[in-house]
Amino acid sequence: MGKFVITKRVNGEFQFSLKAGNGQEILRSEGYSSKSNCENGIESVKRNSQDDSKFDRKTAANGKPYFNLKATNGQIIRTSEMYESEAGRDNGIESVKKNAPEATIEDQTA
C-alpha cells in the first residue's frame, strides 16, 4: 500500500511525497505555507487520481514524457518527473491511480 509522507522544508514550507508500497517516490508536491494546505493537497491527489481525464500526458521540449495531474477546476495539482519513455510515464500514472486513493499519511513534522 502507498503512503503520503509530509515533511517540512528548510524554509519552513510543508510538502508531501507519494510513495509506492516498495518505498519508491511516485510524485512530490510543491511547498505549502501551512500543514492544512499540504493536507488539502493530499486530498486533492487522492480524489482526482481516480479520473483518467485529470492526467494530461505531455512531452517536454527535450522530448521527455511527463504528466500533469489536474484538479476539477483545471489547476495543476502536480507535475511529474521527466520519464525516459511514454511507457514509463504511463506506468507512473498507473502507480498514482493505484497508490493514492487508499494511501496512509505519515506526518514526519510532528
C-alpha positions, 0 to 999 in steps of 0.5 A: 500500500502507498503512503503520503509522507509530509515533511517540512522544508528548510524554509519552513514550507510543508510538502508531501511525497507519494510513495509506492508500497516498495518505498519508491517516490511516485510524485512530490508536491510543491511547498505549502505555507501551512500543514492544512494546505499540504493536507488539502493537497493530499486530498486533492491527489487522492480524489482526482487520481481516480479520473483518467481525464485529470492526467494530461500526458505531455512531452517536454521540449527535450522530448521527455514524457511527463504528466500533469495531474489536474484538479476539477477546476483545471489547476495543476495539482502536480507535475511529474518527473521527466520519464525516459519513455511514454511507457514509463510515464504511463506506468507512473500514472498507473502507480498514482491511480493505484497508490493514492486513493487508499494511501496512509499519511505519515506526518514526519513534522510532528 
